[in-house]
Amino acid sequence: MPAFEWHFSVRAVPAGQNMSAGALLRWYYFSDRILHEFDDFWVEVKD
């Protein structure tokens, strides 16, 4: 017997809602300029 039990359900998200959520996320990234399209970025690693 496992040390714990899983208590959750799984259900598919309707395609229309999933596409709407993706469009809103894309709008958020665009409006906040978070790596929109091919924006350059860099990571500085300090040792």
N, C-alpha and C positions, 0 to 999 in steps of 0.2 A: 504494500500500500504506500502511495507517495506521501511525503511529509506535508504536502498541502494539496488543496483541490482548486482547480480553476473554476471561477464563477464569472462567466462572460458569455455573450452571444455574438454571433457574426452574421452580418446581413449586408448584401451588396448595396452600394449607393446607386440610385437611379442615374442613368447617363446624363440626363439634362441637368440635374443638380451638380454632378461631378464637373461637367463642362462649365457651368456657371461659377463654381468655386474656383476653378482654374483660371477663368477669365478675370475674376476679382483679384486673384493673387498676382497675375501678370500686370494688371492695372496698378496694384500696390507697388510692385517692383519698379514699374515705369515711373510712377509719380514720385517715388522716393529716390529714384536714380540708384537703385541697388543693382549693380552689374547688369544694366540694360544692354541687350544685344552684345556688342563686342567691347564693352568698356574695359580699359586697362586697369589692372590693379597689381599691387606687389605686397609681398610679405617680407618684412625685415626680421631676420633671425639673428639674435644676439647670443653669443656664447658666454 
